[in-house]
């Protein structure tokens, strides 16, 4: 459980530090980064996170995300 006096937490995204509010859900965080959640794949703390778990994944301090953008081509 997050300390209610904490205004923001730090998470690592592709090796860079970012902040967000405690309890931020993953899709909202992705959107805040300017990403379309439908067009990315996410590794969460070293594990590929299945999309059906995104809506219930609350970010915690020191979480590590690797985000890959899906690009179409031909």
N, CA, C and O atoms as a Tripos MOL2 file, in Angstrom:
@<TRIPOS>MOLECULE
protein
  296   295    74     0     0
PROTEIN
NO_CHARGES

@<TRIPOS>ATOM
      1 N           0.8440   -1.1840    0.0000 N.3       1 UNK1
      2 CA          0.0000    0.0000    0.0000 C.3       1 UNK1
      3 C           0.8860    1.2420    0.0000 C.2       1 UNK1
      4 O           1.8980    1.2940    0.6990 O.2       1 UNK1
      5 N           0.4980    2.2310   -0.7830 N.am      2 UNK2
      6 CA          1.2830    3.4530   -0.9000 C.3       2 UNK2
      7 C           1.0370    4.3690    0.2890 C.2       2 UNK2
      8 O          -0.0610    4.4000    0.8440 O.2       2 UNK2
      9 N           2.0580    5.1060    0.6720 N.am      3 UNK3
     10 CA          1.9650    6.1280    1.7010 C.3       3 UNK3
     11 C           1.1100    7.2680    1.1670 C.2       3 UNK3
     12 O           1.4420    7.8350    0.1260 O.2       3 UNK3
     13 N           0.0040    7.6310    1.8510 N.am      4 UNK4
     14 CA         -0.8690    8.6800    1.3150 C.3       4 UNK4
     15 C          -0.2120   10.0590    1.2590 C.2       4 UNK4
     16 O          -0.7380   10.9600    0.6060 O.2       4 UNK4
     17 N           0.9140   10.2380    1.9230 N.am      5 UNK5
     18 CA          1.5970   11.5300    1.8840 C.3       5 UNK5
     19 C           2.5160   11.6530    0.6710 C.2       5 UNK5
     20 O           3.0540   12.7310    0.4170 O.2       5 UNK5
     21 N           2.7020   10.5790   -0.0750 N.am      6 UNK6
     22 CA          3.5750   10.5990   -1.2430 C.3       6 UNK6
     23 C           2.7930   11.1040   -2.4510 C.2       6 UNK6
     24 O           1.7580   10.5430   -2.8110 O.2       6 UNK6
     25 N           3.3000   12.1770   -3.0770 N.am      7 UNK7
     26 CA          2.6220   12.7720   -4.2250 C.3       7 UNK7
     27 C           2.9420   12.0670   -5.5280 C.2       7 UNK7
     28 O           2.1100   12.0410   -6.4350 O.2       7 UNK7
     29 N           4.1370   11.4930   -5.6380 N.am      8 UNK8
     30 CA          4.5110   10.8120   -6.8680 C.3       8 UNK8
     31 C           5.5020    9.7020   -6.5570 C.2       8 UNK8
     32 O           6.1870    9.7030   -5.5350 O.2       8 UNK8
     33 N           5.5450    8.7590   -7.4840 N.am      9 UNK9
     34 CA          6.4840    7.6420   -7.3820 C.3       9 UNK9
     35 C           7.3730    7.6530   -8.6130 C.2       9 UNK9
     36 O           7.0400    8.2710   -9.6250 O.2       9 UNK9
     37 N           8.4910    6.9760   -8.5230 N.am     10 UNK10
     38 CA          9.4170    6.8690   -9.6460 C.3      10 UNK10
     39 C           9.3240    5.4730  -10.2480 C.2      10 UNK10
     40 O           9.3050    4.4740   -9.5290 O.2      10 UNK10
     41 N           9.2680    5.4160  -11.5720 N.am     11 UNK11
     42 CA          9.3240    4.1600  -12.3050 C.3      11 UNK11
     43 C          10.3660    4.3090  -13.4130 C.2      11 UNK11
     44 O          10.6010    5.4100  -13.9110 O.2      11 UNK11
     45 N          10.9780    3.2060  -13.7890 N.am     12 UNK12
     46 CA         11.9520    3.1980  -14.8790 C.3      12 UNK12
     47 C          11.2430    2.7770  -16.1570 C.2      12 UNK12
     48 O          10.5760    1.7430  -16.1940 O.2      12 UNK12
     49 N          11.3890    3.5750  -17.1990 N.am     13 UNK13
     50 CA         10.8020    3.2610  -18.5030 C.3      13 UNK13
     51 C          11.9270    3.2570  -19.5220 C.2      13 UNK13
     52 O          12.5280    4.2930  -19.8060 O.2      13 UNK13
     53 N          12.2050    2.0850  -20.0680 N.am     14 UNK14
     54 CA         13.2880    1.9310  -21.0410 C.3      14 UNK14
     55 C          14.5790    2.5720  -20.5270 C.2      14 UNK14
     56 O          15.3080    3.2210  -21.2770 O.2      14 UNK14
     57 N          14.8440    2.3750  -19.2350 N.am     15 UNK15
     58 CA         16.0820    2.8460  -18.6220 C.3      15 UNK15
     59 C          16.0730    4.2830  -18.1450 C.2      15 UNK15
     60 O          17.0670    4.7550  -17.5950 O.2      15 UNK15
     61 N          14.9550    4.9980  -18.3480 N.am     16 UNK16
     62 CA         14.8670    6.3990  -17.9140 C.3      16 UNK16
     63 C          13.8480    6.5230  -16.7880 C.2      16 UNK16
     64 O          12.8220    5.8430  -16.7840 O.2      16 UNK16
     65 N          14.1450    7.3980  -15.8380 N.am     17 UNK17
     66 CA         13.2640    7.6150  -14.7000 C.3      17 UNK17
     67 C          12.0900    8.5110  -15.0760 C.2      17 UNK17
     68 O          12.2660    9.5490  -15.7140 O.2      17 UNK17
     69 N          10.8890    8.0980  -14.6720 N.am     18 UNK18
     70 CA          9.6630    8.8820  -14.8720 C.3      18 UNK18
     71 C           8.9020    8.8920  -13.5500 C.2      18 UNK18
     72 O           9.1170    8.0380  -12.6890 O.2      18 UNK18
     73 N           8.0210    9.8580  -13.4030 N.am     19 UNK19
     74 CA          7.1800    9.9070  -12.2120 C.3      19 UNK19
     75 C           5.7190    9.7690  -12.6050 C.2      19 UNK19
     76 O           5.3190   10.0710  -13.7290 O.2      19 UNK19
     77 N           4.9360    9.3030  -11.6380 N.am     20 UNK20
     78 CA          3.4880    9.2420  -11.7880 C.3      20 UNK20
     79 C           2.8800    9.2340  -10.3940 C.2      20 UNK20
     80 O           3.5890    9.0840   -9.4000 O.2      20 UNK20
     81 N           1.5830    9.3940  -10.3280 N.am     21 UNK21
     82 CA          0.8880    9.3590   -9.0460 C.3      21 UNK21
     83 C           0.8260    7.9180   -8.5470 C.2      21 UNK21
     84 O           0.7160    6.9900   -9.3470 O.2      21 UNK21
     85 N           0.8950    7.7260   -7.2350 N.am     22 UNK22
     86 CA          0.7250    6.3730   -6.6920 C.3      22 UNK22
     87 C          -0.6160    5.7930   -7.1370 C.2      22 UNK22
     88 O          -1.6250    6.4990   -7.1550 O.2      22 UNK22
     89 N          -0.6290    4.5200   -7.4920 N.am     23 UNK23
     90 CA         -1.8620    3.8590   -7.8970 C.3      23 UNK23
     91 C          -2.2530    4.0740   -9.3450 C.2      23 UNK23
     92 O          -3.3400    3.6630   -9.7530 O.2      23 UNK23
     93 N          -1.3860    4.7140  -10.1400 N.am     24 UNK24
     94 CA         -1.6890    4.9290  -11.5540 C.3      24 UNK24
     95 C          -1.7800    3.5790  -12.2630 C.2      24 UNK24
     96 O          -0.9020    2.7290  -12.1140 O.2      24 UNK24
     97 N          -2.8410    3.3950  -13.0270 N.am     25 UNK25
     98 CA         -2.9850    2.1650  -13.8040 C.3      25 UNK25
     99 C          -2.1230    2.2430  -15.0550 C.2      25 UNK25
    100 O          -1.9070    3.3210  -15.6110 O.2      25 UNK25
    101 N          -1.6370    1.0990  -15.4860 N.am     26 UNK26
    102 CA         -0.7250    1.0440  -16.6190 C.3      26 UNK26
    103 C          -1.2620    1.7460  -17.8710 C.2      26 UNK26
    104 O          -0.5230    2.5370  -18.4590 O.2      26 UNK26
    105 N          -2.5040    1.5060  -18.3150 N.am     27 UNK27
    106 CA         -2.9630    2.1980  -19.5370 C.3      27 UNK27
    107 C          -2.9360    3.7190  -19.4090 C.2      27 UNK27
    108 O          -2.5940    4.4070  -20.3710 O.2      27 UNK27
    109 N          -3.2860    4.2530  -18.2510 N.am     28 UNK28
    110 CA         -3.2500    5.6990  -18.0410 C.3      28 UNK28
    111 C          -1.8220    6.2190  -18.1030 C.2      28 UNK28
    112 O          -1.5740    7.2980  -18.6400 O.2      28 UNK28
    113 N          -0.8830    5.4560  -17.5560 N.am     29 UNK29
    114 CA          0.5190    5.8590  -17.5920 C.3      29 UNK29
    115 C           1.0330    5.8750  -19.0280 C.2      29 UNK29
    116 O           1.7230    6.8110  -19.4320 O.2      29 UNK29
    117 N           0.7000    4.8450  -19.7930 N.am     30 UNK30
    118 CA          1.1300    4.7950  -21.1950 C.3      30 UNK30
    119 C           0.5910    5.9990  -21.9630 C.2      30 UNK30
    120 O           1.3080    6.6140  -22.7520 O.2      30 UNK30
    121 N          -0.6660    6.3260  -21.7270 N.am     31 UNK31
    122 CA         -1.2800    7.4840  -22.3830 C.3      31 UNK31
    123 C          -0.5650    8.7690  -21.9730 C.2      31 UNK31
    124 O          -0.3600    9.6570  -22.8000 O.2      31 UNK31
    125 N          -0.1850    8.8700  -20.6890 N.am     32 UNK32
    126 CA          0.5030   10.0770  -20.2190 C.3      32 UNK32
    127 C           1.8700   10.2340  -20.8850 C.2      32 UNK32
    128 O           2.4010   11.3420  -20.9630 O.2      32 UNK32
    129 N           2.4340    9.1290  -21.3620 N.am     33 UNK33
    130 CA          3.7100    9.1810  -22.0830 C.3      33 UNK33
    131 C           3.5130    9.4970  -23.5690 C.2      33 UNK33
    132 O           4.4830    9.5910  -24.3210 O.2      33 UNK33
    133 N           2.2580    9.6590  -23.9850 N.am     34 UNK34
    134 CA          1.9650    9.9530  -25.3840 C.3      34 UNK34
    135 C           1.8870    8.7110  -26.2450 C.2      34 UNK34
    136 O           1.9660    8.7980  -27.4710 O.2      34 UNK34
    137 N           1.7300    7.5510  -25.6150 N.am     35 UNK35
    138 CA          1.6670    6.2830  -26.3480 C.3      35 UNK35
    139 C           0.2270    5.8070  -26.4710 C.2      35 UNK35
    140 O          -0.6040    6.0650  -25.5990 O.2      35 UNK35
    141 N          -0.0540    5.1150  -27.5580 N.am     36 UNK36
    142 CA         -1.3520    4.4700  -27.7270 C.3      36 UNK36
    143 C          -1.2300    3.0670  -27.1420 C.2      36 UNK36
    144 O          -0.5000    2.2440  -27.6940 O.2      36 UNK36
    145 N          -1.9250    2.7650  -26.0350 N.am     37 UNK37
    146 CA         -1.7890    1.4520  -25.4070 C.3      37 UNK37
    147 C          -2.0690    0.2770  -26.3470 C.2      37 UNK37
    148 O          -1.5730   -0.8270  -26.1170 O.2      37 UNK37
    149 N          -2.8460    0.4990  -27.3860 N.am     38 UNK38
    150 CA         -3.1470   -0.5890  -28.3210 C.3      38 UNK38
    151 C          -1.9690   -0.9120  -29.2340 C.2      38 UNK38
    152 O          -1.9600   -1.9560  -29.8870 O.2      38 UNK38
    153 N          -0.9700   -0.0190  -29.2850 N.am     39 UNK39
    154 CA          0.1330   -0.1980  -30.2310 C.3      39 UNK39
    155 C           1.4780   -0.4440  -29.5510 C.2      39 UNK39
    156 O           2.5280   -0.2160  -30.1530 O.2      39 UNK39
    157 N           1.4530   -0.9070  -28.3050 N.am     40 UNK40
    158 CA          2.7050   -1.1820  -27.6080 C.3      40 UNK40
    159 C           2.6490   -2.5520  -26.9370 C.2      40 UNK40
    160 O           1.5750   -3.0960  -26.6790 O.2      40 UNK40
    161 N           3.8260   -3.0870  -26.6650 N.am     41 UNK41
    162 CA          3.9880   -4.2820  -25.8390 C.3      41 UNK41
    163 C           4.7750   -3.8450  -24.6150 C.2      41 UNK41
    164 O           5.6520   -2.9850  -24.7080 O.2      41 UNK41
    165 N           4.4590   -4.4420  -23.4560 N.am     42 UNK42
    166 CA          5.0700   -4.0060  -22.2130 C.3      42 UNK42
    167 C           5.6860   -5.1860  -21.4620 C.2      42 UNK42
    168 O           5.0540   -6.2200  -21.2450 O.2      42 UNK42
    169 N           6.9490   -4.9860  -21.0770 N.am     43 UNK43
    170 CA          7.6050   -5.8930  -20.1390 C.3      43 UNK43
    171 C           7.5770   -5.1860  -18.7900 C.2      43 UNK43
    172 O           8.0320   -4.0480  -18.6700 O.2      43 UNK43
    173 N           7.0450   -5.8550  -17.7820 N.am     44 UNK44
    174 CA          6.8380   -5.2680  -16.4590 C.3      44 UNK44
    175 C           7.6900   -6.0270  -15.4510 C.2      44 UNK44
    176 O           7.4380   -7.1970  -15.1630 O.2      44 UNK44
    177 N           8.6950   -5.3530  -14.9240 N.am     45 UNK45
    178 CA          9.6120   -5.9710  -13.9550 C.3      45 UNK45
    179 C          10.1820   -7.2960  -14.4630 C.2      45 UNK45
    180 O          10.2580   -8.2830  -13.7300 O.2      45 UNK45
    181 N          10.5790   -7.2900  -15.7320 N.am     46 UNK46
    182 CA         11.2510   -8.4520  -16.3050 C.3      46 UNK46
    183 C          10.3530   -9.5130  -16.9080 C.2      46 UNK46
    184 O          10.8500  -10.5240  -17.4040 O.2      46 UNK46
    185 N           9.0470   -9.3130  -16.8790 N.am     47 UNK47
    186 CA          8.0980  -10.2910  -17.4230 C.3      47 UNK47
    187 C           7.1950   -9.6090  -18.4480 C.2      47 UNK47
    188 O           6.7420   -8.4840  -18.2350 O.2      47 UNK47
    189 N           6.9380  -10.2970  -19.5610 N.am     48 UNK48
    190 CA          5.9630   -9.7740  -20.5200 C.3      48 UNK48
    191 C           4.6070   -9.7490  -19.8180 C.2      48 UNK48
    192 O           4.1670  -10.7610  -19.2720 O.2      48 UNK48
    193 N           3.9540   -8.6040  -19.8320 N.am     49 UNK49
    194 CA          2.6640   -8.4490  -19.1620 C.3      49 UNK49
    195 C           1.5490   -8.6180  -20.1800 C.2      49 UNK49
    196 O           1.4290   -7.8380  -21.1250 O.2      49 UNK49
    197 N           0.7350   -9.6460  -19.9760 N.am     50 UNK50
    198 CA         -0.3790   -9.8960  -20.8910 C.3      50 UNK50
    199 C          -1.3740   -8.7480  -20.8310 C.2      50 UNK50
    200 O          -1.6790   -8.2220  -19.7610 O.2      50 UNK50
    201 N          -1.8620   -8.3790  -21.9790 N.am     51 UNK51
    202 CA         -2.7350   -7.2230  -22.1130 C.3      51 UNK51
    203 C          -3.9680   -7.2910  -21.2010 C.2      51 UNK51
    204 O          -4.4350   -6.2530  -20.7310 O.2      51 UNK51
    205 N          -4.4940   -8.4710  -20.9450 N.am     52 UNK52
    206 CA         -5.6930   -8.5700  -20.1060 C.3      52 UNK52
    207 C          -5.4200   -8.1740  -18.6500 C.2      52 UNK52
    208 O          -6.3590   -7.9610  -17.8830 O.2      52 UNK52
    209 N          -4.1480   -8.0750  -18.2670 N.am     53 UNK53
    210 CA         -3.7950   -7.6600  -16.9080 C.3      53 UNK53
    211 C          -3.5320   -6.1620  -16.7730 C.2      53 UNK53
    212 O          -3.3980   -5.6530  -15.6600 O.2      53 UNK53
    213 N          -3.4580   -5.4650  -17.8840 N.am     54 UNK54
    214 CA         -3.0980   -4.0450  -17.8540 C.3      54 UNK54
    215 C          -4.0670   -3.2170  -17.0260 C.2      54 UNK54
    216 O          -3.6320   -2.3650  -16.2520 O.2      54 UNK54
    217 N          -5.3670   -3.4430  -17.1670 N.am     55 UNK55
    218 CA         -6.3750   -2.6170  -16.4840 C.3      55 UNK55
    219 C          -6.3380   -2.7710  -14.9710 C.2      55 UNK55
    220 O          -6.9040   -1.9430  -14.2590 O.2      55 UNK55
    221 N          -5.6850   -3.8110  -14.4650 N.am     56 UNK56
    222 CA         -5.6090   -4.0250  -13.0190 C.3      56 UNK56
    223 C          -4.1920   -3.8510  -12.4880 C.2      56 UNK56
    224 O          -3.9410   -4.0910  -11.3060 O.2      56 UNK56
    225 N          -3.2610   -3.4360  -13.3500 N.am     57 UNK57
    226 CA         -1.8720   -3.2590  -12.9240 C.3      57 UNK57
    227 C          -1.6420   -1.8180  -12.4860 C.2      57 UNK57
    228 O          -1.6140   -0.8970  -13.3030 O.2      57 UNK57
    229 N          -1.4780   -1.6430  -11.1640 N.am     58 UNK58
    230 CA         -1.1690   -0.3340  -10.5860 C.3      58 UNK58
    231 C           0.3460   -0.2240  -10.4680 C.2      58 UNK58
    232 O           1.0000   -1.1250   -9.9430 O.2      58 UNK58
    233 N           0.8920    0.8650  -10.9510 N.am     59 UNK59
    234 CA          2.3280    1.0650  -10.8770 C.3      59 UNK59
    235 C           2.7470    1.3540   -9.4430 C.2      59 UNK59
    236 O           2.0560    2.0510   -8.6990 O.2      59 UNK59
    237 N           3.9030    0.7950   -9.0750 N.am     60 UNK60
    238 CA          4.4710    0.9840   -7.7420 C.3      60 UNK60
    239 C           5.8580    1.5840   -7.8890 C.2      60 UNK60
    240 O           6.4920    1.4810   -8.9390 O.2      60 UNK60
    241 N           6.3070    2.2010   -6.8330 N.am     61 UNK61
    242 CA          7.6240    2.8190   -6.8300 C.3      61 UNK61
    243 C           8.6860    1.8040   -7.2180 C.2      61 UNK61
    244 O           8.6830    0.6740   -6.7280 O.2      61 UNK61
    245 N           9.5880    2.2060   -8.0940 N.am     62 UNK62
    246 CA         10.7120    1.4080   -8.5760 C.3      62 UNK62
    247 C          10.3360    0.2790   -9.5280 C.2      62 UNK62
    248 O          11.1620   -0.5940   -9.7950 O.2      62 UNK62
    249 N           9.1040    0.2750  -10.0500 N.am     63 UNK63
    250 CA          8.7690   -0.6790  -11.1050 C.3      63 UNK63
    251 C           9.6470   -0.3820  -12.3180 C.2      63 UNK63
    252 O          10.0570    0.7570  -12.5420 O.2      63 UNK63
    253 N           9.9260   -1.4310  -13.0960 N.am     64 UNK64
    254 CA         10.7260   -1.2830  -14.3170 C.3      64 UNK64
    255 C           9.8800   -1.7080  -15.5130 C.2      64 UNK64
    256 O           9.3740   -2.8290  -15.5620 O.2      64 UNK64
    257 N           9.7350   -0.8030  -16.4720 N.am     65 UNK65
    258 CA          8.9730   -1.0870  -17.6840 C.3      65 UNK65
    259 C           9.8900   -1.0030  -18.8940 C.2      65 UNK65
    260 O          10.7140   -0.0950  -19.0030 O.2      65 UNK65
    261 N           9.7390   -1.9420  -19.7830 N.am     66 UNK66
    262 CA         10.3450   -1.8590  -21.1110 C.3      66 UNK66
    263 C           9.1700   -1.8140  -22.0700 C.2      66 UNK66
    264 O           8.3510   -2.7330  -22.1050 O.2      66 UNK66
    265 N           9.0910   -0.7510  -22.8420 N.am     67 UNK67
    266 CA          7.9470   -0.5450  -23.7340 C.3      67 UNK67
    267 C           8.4570   -0.5490  -25.1710 C.2      67 UNK67
    268 O           9.3920    0.1690  -25.5270 O.2      67 UNK67
    269 N           7.8100   -1.3830  -25.9800 N.am     68 UNK68
    270 CA          8.1740   -1.4980  -27.3870 C.3      68 UNK68
    271 C           6.9580   -1.0930  -28.2110 C.2      68 UNK68
    272 O           5.8550   -1.5980  -28.0010 O.2      68 UNK68
    273 N           7.1710   -0.1830  -29.1450 N.am     69 UNK69
    274 CA          6.1020    0.2560  -30.0280 C.3      69 UNK69
    275 C           5.9950   -0.7160  -31.2040 C.2      69 UNK69
    276 O           6.9960   -1.0920  -31.8130 O.2      69 UNK69
    277 N           4.7810   -1.1030  -31.5010 N.am     70 UNK70
    278 CA          4.5200   -2.0060  -32.6190 C.3      70 UNK70
    279 C           4.4550   -1.1680  -33.8930 C.2      70 UNK70
    280 O           3.6870   -0.2100  -33.9770 O.2      70 UNK70
    281 N           5.2570   -1.5320  -34.8710 N.am     71 UNK71
    282 CA          5.3110   -0.7890  -36.1290 C.3      71 UNK71
    283 C           4.9530   -1.7330  -37.2670 C.2      71 UNK71
    284 O           5.5330   -2.8110  -37.3950 O.2      71 UNK71
    285 N           3.9990   -1.3250  -38.0870 N.am     72 UNK72
    286 CA          3.6360   -2.1090  -39.2590 C.3      72 UNK72
    287 C           4.5380   -1.7500  -40.4250 C.2      72 UNK72
    288 O           5.0980   -0.6550  -40.4790 O.2      72 UNK72
    289 N           4.6670   -2.6450  -41.3180 N.am     73 UNK73
    290 CA          5.5010   -2.3440  -42.4850 C.3      73 UNK73
    291 C           5.2400   -3.3350  -43.5940 C.2      73 UNK73
    292 O           4.4250   -4.2490  -43.4640 O.2      73 UNK73
    293 N           5.9210   -3.1410  -44.6450 N.am     74 UNK74
    294 CA          5.6970   -4.0590  -45.7440 C.3      74 UNK74
    295 C           6.8140   -4.0020  -46.7420 C.2      74 UNK74
    296 O           6.7850   -4.7190  -47.7420 O.2      74 UNK74
@<TRIPOS>BOND
     1     1     2 1
     2     2     3 1
     3     3     4 2
     4     3     5 am
     5     5     6 1
     6     6     7 1
     7     7     8 2
     8     7     9 am
     9     9    10 1
    10    10    11 1
    11    11    12 2
    12    11    13 am
    13    13    14 1
    14    14    15 1
    15    15    16 2
    16    15    17 am
    17    17    18 1
    18    18    19 1
    19    19    20 2
    20    19    21 am
    21    21    22 1
    22    22    23 1
    23    23    24 2
    24    23    25 am
    25    25    26 1
    26    26    27 1
    27    27    28 2
    28    27    29 am
    29    29    30 1
    30    30    31 1
    31    31    32 2
    32    31    33 am
    33    33    34 1
    34    34    35 1
    35    35    36 2
    36    35    37 am
    37    37    38 1
    38    38    39 1
    39    39    40 2
    40    39    41 am
    41    41    42 1
    42    42    43 1
    43    43    44 2
    44    43    45 am
    45    45    46 1
    46    46    47 1
    47    47    48 2
    48    47    49 am
    49    49    50 1
    50    50    51 1
    51    51    52 2
    52    51    53 am
    53    53    54 1
    54    54    55 1
    55    55    56 2
    56    55    57 am
    57    57    58 1
    58    58    59 1
    59    59    60 2
    60    59    61 am
    61    61    62 1
    62    62    63 1
    63    63    64 2
    64    63    65 am
    65    65    66 1
    66    66    67 1
    67    67    68 2
    68    67    69 am
    69    69    70 1
    70    70    71 1
    71    71    72 2
    72    71    73 am
    73    73    74 1
    74    74    75 1
    75    75    76 2
    76    75    77 am
    77    77    78 1
    78    78    79 1
    79    79    80 2
    80    79    81 am
    81    81    82 1
    82    82    83 1
    83    83    84 2
    84    83    85 am
    85    85    86 1
    86    86    87 1
    87    87    88 2
    88    87    89 am
    89    89    90 1
    90    90    91 1
    91    91    92 2
    92    91    93 am
    93    93    94 1
    94    94    95 1
    95    95    96 2
    96    95    97 am
    97    97    98 1
    98    98    99 1
    99    99   100 2
   100    99   101 am
   101   101   102 1
   102   102   103 1
   103   103   104 2
   104   103   105 am
   105   105   106 1
   106   106   107 1
   107   107   108 2
   108   107   109 am
   109   109   110 1
   110   110   111 1
   111   111   112 2
   112   111   113 am
   113   113   114 1
   114   114   115 1
   115   115   116 2
   116   115   117 am
   117   117   118 1
   118   118   119 1
   119   119   120 2
   120   119   121 am
   121   121   122 1
   122   122   123 1
   123   123   124 2
   124   123   125 am
   125   125   126 1
   126   126   127 1
   127   127   128 2
   128   127   129 am
   129   129   130 1
   130   130   131 1
   131   131   132 2
   132   131   133 am
   133   133   134 1
   134   134   135 1
   135   135   136 2
   136   135   137 am
   137   137   138 1
   138   138   139 1
   139   139   140 2
   140   139   141 am
   141   141   142 1
   142   142   143 1
   143   143   144 2
   144   143   145 am
   145   145   146 1
   146   146   147 1
   147   147   148 2
   148   147   149 am
   149   149   150 1
   150   150   151 1
   151   151   152 2
   152   151   153 am
   153   153   154 1
   154   154   155 1
   155   155   156 2
   156   155   157 am
   157   157   158 1
   158   158   159 1
   159   159   160 2
   160   159   161 am
   161   161   162 1
   162   162   163 1
   163   163   164 2
   164   163   165 am
   165   165   166 1
   166   166   167 1
   167   167   168 2
   168   167   169 am
   169   169   170 1
   170   170   171 1
   171   171   172 2
   172   171   173 am
   173   173   174 1
   174   174   175 1
   175   175   176 2
   176   175   177 am
   177   177   178 1
   178   178   179 1
   179   179   180 2
   180   179   181 am
   181   181   182 1
   182   182   183 1
   183   183   184 2
   184   183   185 am
   185   185   186 1
   186   186   187 1
   187   187   188 2
   188   187   189 am
   189   189   190 1
   190   190   191 1
   191   191   192 2
   192   191   193 am
   193   193   194 1
   194   194   195 1
   195   195   196 2
   196   195   197 am
   197   197   198 1
   198   198   199 1
   199   199   200 2
   200   199   201 am
   201   201   202 1
   202   202   203 1
   203   203   204 2
   204   203   205 am
   205   205   206 1
   206   206   207 1
   207   207   208 2
   208   207   209 am
   209   209   210 1
   210   210   211 1
   211   211   212 2
   212   211   213 am
   213   213   214 1
   214   214   215 1
   215   215   216 2
   216   215   217 am
   217   217   218 1
   218   218   219 1
   219   219   220 2
   220   219   221 am
   221   221   222 1
   222   222   223 1
   223   223   224 2
   224   223   225 am
   225   225   226 1
   226   226   227 1
   227   227   228 2
   228   227   229 am
   229   229   230 1
   230   230   231 1
   231   231   232 2
   232   231   233 am
   233   233   234 1
   234   234   235 1
   235   235   236 2
   236   235   237 am
   237   237   238 1
   238   238   239 1
   239   239   240 2
   240   239   241 am
   241   241   242 1
   242   242   243 1
   243   243   244 2
   244   243   245 am
   245   245   246 1
   246   246   247 1
   247   247   248 2
   248   247   249 am
   249   249   250 1
   250   250   251 1
   251   251   252 2
   252   251   253 am
   253   253   254 1
   254   254   255 1
   255   255   256 2
   256   255   257 am
   257   257   258 1
   258   258   259 1
   259   259   260 2
   260   259   261 am
   261   261   262 1
   262   262   263 1
   263   263   264 2
   264   263   265 am
   265   265   266 1
   266   266   267 1
   267   267   268 2
   268   267   269 am
   269   269   270 1
   270   270   271 1
   271   271   272 2
   272   271   273 am
   273   273   274 1
   274   274   275 1
   275   275   276 2
   276   275   277 am
   277   277   278 1
   278   278   279 1
   279   279   280 2
   280   279   281 am
   281   281   282 1
   282   282   283 1
   283   283   284 2
   284   283   285 am
   285   285   286 1
   286   286   287 1
   287   287   288 2
   288   287   289 am
   289   289   290 1
   290   290   291 1
   291   291   292 2
   292   291   293 am
   293   293   294 1
   294   294   295 1
   295   295   296 2
@<TRIPOS>SUBSTRUCTURE
     1 UNK1         2 RESIDUE 1 A UNK
     2 UNK2         6 RESIDUE 1 A UNK
     3 UNK3        10 RESIDUE 1 A UNK
     4 UNK4        14 RESIDUE 1 A UNK
     5 UNK5        18 RESIDUE 1 A UNK
     6 UNK6        22 RESIDUE 1 A UNK
     7 UNK7        26 RESIDUE 1 A UNK
     8 UNK8        30 RESIDUE 1 A UNK
     9 UNK9        34 RESIDUE 1 A UNK
    10 UNK10       38 RESIDUE 1 A UNK
    11 UNK11       42 RESIDUE 1 A UNK
    12 UNK12       46 RESIDUE 1 A UNK
    13 UNK13       50 RESIDUE 1 A UNK
    14 UNK14       54 RESIDUE 1 A UNK
    15 UNK15       58 RESIDUE 1 A UNK
    16 UNK16       62 RESIDUE 1 A UNK
    17 UNK17       66 RESIDUE 1 A UNK
    18 UNK18       70 RESIDUE 1 A UNK
    19 UNK19       74 RESIDUE 1 A UNK
    20 UNK20       78 RESIDUE 1 A UNK
    21 UNK21       82 RESIDUE 1 A UNK
    22 UNK22       86 RESIDUE 1 A UNK
    23 UNK23       90 RESIDUE 1 A UNK
    24 UNK24       94 RESIDUE 1 A UNK
    25 UNK25       98 RESIDUE 1 A UNK
    26 UNK26      102 RESIDUE 1 A UNK
    27 UNK27      106 RESIDUE 1 A UNK
    28 UNK28      110 RESIDUE 1 A UNK
    29 UNK29      114 RESIDUE 1 A UNK
    30 UNK30      118 RESIDUE 1 A UNK
    31 UNK31      122 RESIDUE 1 A UNK
    32 UNK32      126 RESIDUE 1 A UNK
    33 UNK33      130 RESIDUE 1 A UNK
    34 UNK34      134 RESIDUE 1 A UNK
    35 UNK35      138 RESIDUE 1 A UNK
    36 UNK36      142 RESIDUE 1 A UNK
    37 UNK37      146 RESIDUE 1 A UNK
    38 UNK38      150 RESIDUE 1 A UNK
    39 UNK39      154 RESIDUE 1 A UNK
    40 UNK40      158 RESIDUE 1 A UNK
    41 UNK41      162 RESIDUE 1 A UNK
    42 UNK42      166 RESIDUE 1 A UNK
    43 UNK43      170 RESIDUE 1 A UNK
    44 UNK44      174 RESIDUE 1 A UNK
    45 UNK45      178 RESIDUE 1 A UNK
    46 UNK46      182 RESIDUE 1 A UNK
    47 UNK47      186 RESIDUE 1 A UNK
    48 UNK48      190 RESIDUE 1 A UNK
    49 UNK49      194 RESIDUE 1 A UNK
    50 UNK50      198 RESIDUE 1 A UNK
    51 UNK51      202 RESIDUE 1 A UNK
    52 UNK52      206 RESIDUE 1 A UNK
    53 UNK53      210 RESIDUE 1 A UNK
    54 UNK54      214 RESIDUE 1 A UNK
    55 UNK55      218 RESIDUE 1 A UNK
    56 UNK56      222 RESIDUE 1 A UNK
    57 UNK57      226 RESIDUE 1 A UNK
    58 UNK58      230 RESIDUE 1 A UNK
    59 UNK59      234 RESIDUE 1 A UNK
    60 UNK60      238 RESIDUE 1 A UNK
    61 UNK61      242 RESIDUE 1 A UNK
    62 UNK62      246 RESIDUE 1 A UNK
    63 UNK63      250 RESIDUE 1 A UNK
    64 UNK64      254 RESIDUE 1 A UNK
    65 UNK65      258 RESIDUE 1 A UNK
    66 UNK66      262 RESIDUE 1 A UNK
    67 UNK67      266 RESIDUE 1 A UNK
    68 UNK68      270 RESIDUE 1 A UNK
    69 UNK69      274 RESIDUE 1 A UNK
    70 UNK70      278 RESIDUE 1 A UNK
    71 UNK71      282 RESIDUE 1 A UNK
    72 UNK72      286 RESIDUE 1 A UNK
    73 UNK73      290 RESIDUE 1 A UNK
    74 UNK74      294 RESIDUE 1 A UNK
